[in-house]
């Protein structure tokens, strides 16, 4: 598992240089998505999270993280304090730029904000993933390593804060014995392409709203 993880990190660097591949098709179980309706096609990557583009700077200071309507946590019963420090941790030769939320397999994953399901995507690294845009198209919320999607979830679907969108699992390159949700937040550019977005520290975003 460790070897495949670090091999994936190298693959991510190539994708960042040469651009995203065509999206994979989502299998019939979980429910299929209408692949291709979201703006742009996210590439597969090393740890299930988009890596930071070389031309952008991650938001580390609390004042840099953009505020939006108050978010809810993606999994019940967790503490925002568990996010602290994870954003800057290393995964191979890259910063994590996300948080990993450990939870039993099958734990419901909730939409953290009102918005639109921009893309359901299957990647070798992230497994079953969801890209959700907020209502203003300014922020992207990324959920990875899902066990399955919520029944009927599809690209372009409007969701409300708190809606169940999937369930915790170990799809992609997550260790089989460590089910968790890989969660990231990105500030989108005008083209709404997440790979050109700015990674934000989820800890700071949630703390700024408290």
Order of alpha helices (4+ residues) and beta strands (2+ residues): alpha-beta-beta-beta-beta-beta-beta-beta-beta-beta-beta-beta-alpha
